[in-house]
Amino acid sequence: MDLSTKYLGMTLKNPIVPSASPLSRDIATLRKIEDAGASAVVLHSLFEEQISHEEYETHYRLHHGSESFVEARTYFVDAERYNHGPSQYLEHIRRAKEAVSIPVIASLNGSSPIGWLNYAQKIEQAGADALELNMYYIAAESRETAHTVEHRYLEVARTIRKAVKIPIAVKLSPFFSSLANFAHHLVSTGVNGLVLFNRFYQPDIDLTKLEVTPNVILSQSSDLRMALRWVAILYGRVKADLAATGGIHTHEDALKMLLSGASVTMMCSALLKNGVGHITEVLQGIESWMIEHEYESVRQLQGSMSQKSCADPAAFERANYMRALSSYSVTTDLLYHN
């Protein structure tokens, strides 16, 4: 049974890749992830805000008090003392590469080229096998047009693509007015893959403290449907590998994404809930299903249920909308109770 797949120019032993999460912060856990069977791993994200903060802190510490008298030689800062998140992230890449043999994919999270260019190059130098650009941007300014938002994304991708030679994937949100068109333009910048989709974590309101609070809710299998639709639509229509993420918890979930056209299926919430050993169970489930359905390789089934390959291509668009709504029936008991 051949479970291998190709992603970002790399041949992976199977399509299960843990996505960016706190699990990858620990080297010992990275070893467990590899032992469980993962074919690659995406490290936790380095945030644009961390890069900006480090650059500000370093500038401040190096220049604060520079007008002091010349004998104050102890005023020169110990640069290592102020290299926090970003520098530690680069060291973590180096240690991860020494600890595991599977590809290590770094992750940059932000929305502008500021600070990214320099660190993308440093990430490449640290030994990362690929780079995932996690584009997390909320277009809250009412005067900002859709064109401006898309231009922002394209400029980031184009700038980073010119700066590094390692493969690049862009992690997108689904909130574009013409996602297929935008995906086409994004791939034209030279990126090698698209990751569908980024989950925007929504704020909540604490009614006791009357404060806006962050709120992280882990995904469930039903959340995979949006990514499934767009992987199926984009497969074969953009010249880039497609990674599916969000709602992949079981081997059935992973198989649905592969059939739709995903090169790899990424897992996060399922591993946070069940532990990294869950990877082994998912791989065993995929293999058993393939044997039962007489598939000899993952590549044989990939994309066979995509929009361009399935018997009912319209099922991924509006055609199934009315059918889905009309198929739902409300029970008589519920009608009487209301």
C-alpha positions as a printed Julia matrix, in Angstrom:
338×3 Matrix{Float64}:
   0.0    0.0     0.0
   1.5    3.32   -1.12
   0.38   6.22    1.09
   2.93   8.67   -0.31
   1.96  12.07   -1.68
   3.68  15.15   -3.07
   3.43  18.51   -1.33
   5.43  21.68   -2.01
   7.87  19.74   -4.15
   8.52  17.23   -1.37
   7.62  13.55   -1.49
   5.94  12.72    1.82
   5.4    9.2     3.13
   1.71   9.88    3.78
  -0.8   12.79    3.67
  -1.08  13.47    7.44
   0.65  16.69    8.52
   0.07  18.32   11.93
  -0.68  22.01   11.38
   0.7   24.92   13.39
  -0.18  24.48   17.06
   1.34  24.64   20.55
   2.25  20.94   20.19
   5.22  21.81   17.99
   6.8   24.07   20.6
   8.32  21.09   22.41
  11.12  19.06   20.81
  10.12  15.91   22.67
   6.57  16.22   21.3
   7.95  16.71   17.79
   9.72  13.36   18.15
   6.45  11.76   19.25
   4.69  13.31   16.26
   7.25  11.69   13.96
   7.02   8.36   15.79
   3.23   8.42   15.43
   3.64   8.51   11.66
   3.27  12.15   10.58
   4.95  12.81    7.24
   5.88  16.44    8.01
   5.06  19.06   10.62
   4.17  22.76   10.56
   5.76  24.58   13.49
   3.82  27.02   15.65
   3.62  30.49   14.1
   6.0   33.37   14.47
   3.75  36.44   14.6
   4.36  39.73   12.82
   3.75  41.47   16.15
   6.62  39.51   17.73
   8.97  40.58   14.95
   7.92  44.22   15.26
   8.27  44.09   19.05
  11.78  42.66   18.89
  12.91  45.25   16.37
  11.46  48.06   18.52
  13.0   46.71   21.72
  16.42  46.27   20.17
  16.36  49.8    18.71
  15.2   51.27   22.03
  17.79  49.46   24.13
  20.63  50.31   21.77
  19.78  54.01   21.6
  18.23  54.8    25.0
  20.79  56.85   26.96
  23.12  57.27   24.0
  23.61  60.9    25.07
  25.16  59.79   28.37
  28.75  60.6    29.23
  31.39  58.64   27.38
  32.68  56.77   30.44
  29.32  54.97   30.84
  30.56  51.94   28.89
  28.25  49.55   30.73
  25.34  51.24   28.95
  25.93  49.09   25.87
  23.19  46.49   25.88
  23.72  42.76   25.88
  22.0   42.1    22.56
  21.28  38.44   23.4
  19.23  39.54   26.4
  16.69  41.27   24.19
  16.33  38.65   21.43
  13.04  37.16   22.51
  10.44  35.36   20.35
  11.86  35.65   16.81
  15.41  34.64   17.67
  14.18  31.77   19.79
  11.98  30.67   16.9
  15.0   30.42   14.6
  16.84  28.36   17.19
  13.78  26.12   17.53
  13.89  25.43   13.79
  17.52  24.35   14.07
  16.79  22.08   17.02
  13.74  20.6    15.3
  15.77  19.77   12.2
  18.31  17.98   14.38
  15.62  16.09   16.3
  13.42  14.72   13.49
  13.94  13.44    9.96
  10.55  14.51    8.56
  10.27  17.89    6.79
   9.88  20.9     9.09
   7.66  23.68    7.76
   7.98  27.08    9.45
   4.99  29.41    9.83
   4.82  33.21    9.65
   1.56  34.8    10.8
   0.69  38.36    9.82
  -0.71  40.6     7.1
   2.06  42.85    5.76
   5.58  42.5     4.34
   7.01  44.58    7.21
   9.54  42.49    9.11
   8.64  39.33    7.21
  11.24  39.65    4.5
  14.22  39.56    6.85
  12.85  36.71    8.94
  11.75  34.66    5.95
  15.38  34.65    4.86
  16.55  33.79    8.37
  14.02  30.96    8.54
  15.45  29.55    5.32
  18.98  29.87    6.69
  17.91  28.11    9.91
  17.1   25.04    7.82
  13.31  25.01    7.41
  12.23  22.81    4.51
   9.35  25.11    3.57
   7.49  28.19    4.77
   3.77  28.64    5.4
   2.5   32.23    5.25
  -0.5   32.4     7.54
  -2.39  35.43    6.24
  -4.58  36.62    9.12
  -6.08  40.01    8.33
  -9.41  41.51    9.33
 -10.51  44.16    6.8
 -12.33  46.37    9.33
 -11.71  49.73    7.65
 -14.85  50.68    5.7
 -12.86  52.66    3.12
 -10.58  49.74    2.3
 -11.68  48.07   -0.92
 -11.62  44.38   -1.8
  -8.96  45.17   -4.4
  -6.76  46.76   -1.74
  -7.1   43.71    0.51
  -6.2   41.31   -2.28
  -3.27  43.52   -3.31
  -1.95  43.34    0.26
  -1.92  39.53    0.13
  -0.34  39.42   -3.31
   2.42  41.83   -2.32
   3.31  39.76    0.74
   3.46  36.56   -1.32
   5.42  38.2    -4.13
   7.93  39.8    -1.75
   8.6   36.61    0.19
   8.76  34.5    -2.98
  11.57  36.69   -4.31
  13.43  36.54   -1.01
  13.7   32.78   -0.45
  14.23  29.63   -2.49
  12.41  27.16   -0.23
   8.81  26.21   -1.12
   6.06  28.57    0.08
   2.45  27.83    0.94
  -0.14  30.51    1.72
  -2.79  29.8     4.33
  -5.96  31.61    3.31
  -9.29  32.55    4.79
 -12.46  31.77    2.8
 -13.64  35.39    2.92
 -12.92  36.6    -0.6
 -15.61  37.7    -3.0
 -14.1   35.64   -5.82
 -11.9   33.05   -4.18
 -11.13  31.04   -7.32
  -9.95  34.15   -9.17
  -7.88  35.32   -6.22
  -6.31  31.87   -5.82
  -5.27  32.03   -9.49
  -3.58  35.42   -9.01
  -1.91  34.25   -5.79
  -0.42  31.2    -7.48
   0.87  33.47  -10.27
   3.2   35.1    -7.71
   5.11  31.83   -7.57
   3.82  30.27   -4.36
   3.83  26.48   -4.38
   0.76  25.66   -2.33
  -2.49  26.9    -0.82
  -3.73  25.89    2.64
  -7.53  26.0     2.98
  -8.57  27.46    5.39
  -7.4   29.72    8.17
  -9.91  29.85   11.04
 -10.53  33.38   12.28
 -10.91  33.14   16.04
 -13.93  35.22   16.97
 -14.08  37.42   20.09
 -16.63  36.96   22.85
 -18.04  39.26   25.54
 -17.68  38.51   29.24
 -21.04  39.59   30.7
 -19.61  39.69   34.24
 -16.55  41.81   33.57
 -18.02  43.56   30.52
 -14.86  42.89   28.59
 -14.16  41.62   25.1
 -12.35  38.33   25.56
 -10.47  35.99   23.2
 -12.2   32.71   22.63
 -10.66  29.62   21.05
 -13.08  26.84   20.13
 -11.59  23.66   18.71
 -12.99  22.4    15.44
 -15.19  19.38   14.83
 -15.65  17.18   11.79
 -18.61  19.17   10.46
 -16.29  22.18   10.03
 -14.47  20.54    7.14
 -17.19  21.17    4.55
 -16.1   24.65    3.45
 -12.54  23.5     2.81
 -13.84  20.36    1.11
 -15.89  22.43   -1.34
 -13.04  24.74   -2.29
 -10.39  22.06   -2.51
 -12.72  20.24   -4.91
 -13.33  23.4    -6.97
  -9.68  24.47   -7.17
  -8.18  21.03   -7.79
  -6.75  20.91  -11.31
  -7.57  24.58  -11.9
  -4.63  26.17  -10.08
  -1.04  25.06  -10.5
  -0.37  24.61   -6.81
  -0.65  21.87   -4.22
  -3.69  22.06   -1.98
  -3.58  21.39    1.75
  -6.86  20.94    3.6
  -7.18  21.97    7.23
  -9.98  22.61    9.72
 -12.31  19.87   10.89
 -10.14  16.88   10.02
 -10.51  14.53   12.98
 -10.95  11.01   11.6
  -9.64   8.89    8.75
 -12.99   9.44    7.03
 -12.43  13.21    7.2
  -8.96  12.86    5.72
 -10.2   10.58    2.94
 -12.93  13.04    1.94
 -10.32  15.77    1.55
  -8.0   13.52   -0.46
 -10.85  12.48   -2.76
 -11.65  16.17   -3.25
  -8.09  16.85   -4.37
  -5.97  17.68   -1.31
  -2.3   16.74   -1.43
  -2.14  16.65    2.36
  -4.62  16.87    5.21
  -3.58  18.9     8.23
  -4.68  18.19   11.79
  -4.67  20.37   14.89
  -7.79  20.18   17.08
  -7.96  16.38   16.82
  -4.41  16.09   18.16
  -5.03  18.61   20.94
  -8.09  16.58   21.98
  -6.74  13.05   21.51
  -2.96  13.34   21.67
  -0.43  12.88   18.89
  -0.9    9.1    18.97
  -4.17   9.75   17.14
  -2.11  10.14   13.95
  -1.41   6.4    13.98
  -5.11   5.59   14.26
  -5.98   7.88   11.35
  -3.29   6.35    9.13
  -4.46   2.83    9.98
  -8.03   3.85    9.14
  -6.96   5.29    5.77
  -5.06   2.14    4.88
  -7.93  -0.16    5.89
 -10.42   1.86    3.81
  -8.12   1.79    0.8
  -7.72  -1.98    1.04
 -11.48  -2.43    1.34
 -12.09  -0.22   -1.72
  -9.19  -1.69   -3.7
  -7.05   1.42   -3.96
  -3.33   0.76   -4.29
  -2.11   4.29   -3.61
  -3.17   7.66   -2.27
  -2.32   9.25   -5.6
  -4.84   6.94   -7.28
  -7.73   8.36   -5.25
  -6.62  12.01   -5.02
  -9.01  14.32   -6.84
 -11.3   11.54   -8.04
 -14.24  13.33   -6.39
 -13.15  16.86   -7.29
 -15.5   19.12   -9.22
 -13.74  18.41  -12.5
 -13.88  14.63  -11.97
 -17.15  13.81  -10.21
 -20.37  12.84  -11.99
 -22.24  15.89  -10.64
 -19.92  18.94  -10.8
 -22.77  21.32   -9.94
 -23.03  19.68   -6.51
 -20.16  21.9    -5.33
 -21.94  25.09   -6.4
 -25.5   26.44   -6.06
 -27.32  23.44   -7.57
 -27.43  21.53   -4.3
 -28.55  24.55   -2.26
 -32.29  24.13   -2.77
 -32.03  20.35   -2.59
 -30.23  20.53    0.76
 -32.77  22.9     2.28
 -35.8   21.05    0.97
 -34.43  17.71    2.18
 -34.49  18.85    5.81
 -37.78  17.97    7.48
 -39.06  19.28   10.78
 -40.77  16.64   12.92
 -44.42  16.99   13.87
 -43.52  17.06   17.57
 -41.28  20.07   17.07
 -44.01  21.89   15.16
 -46.51  21.34   17.97
 -44.01  22.38   20.67
 -43.43  25.68   18.88
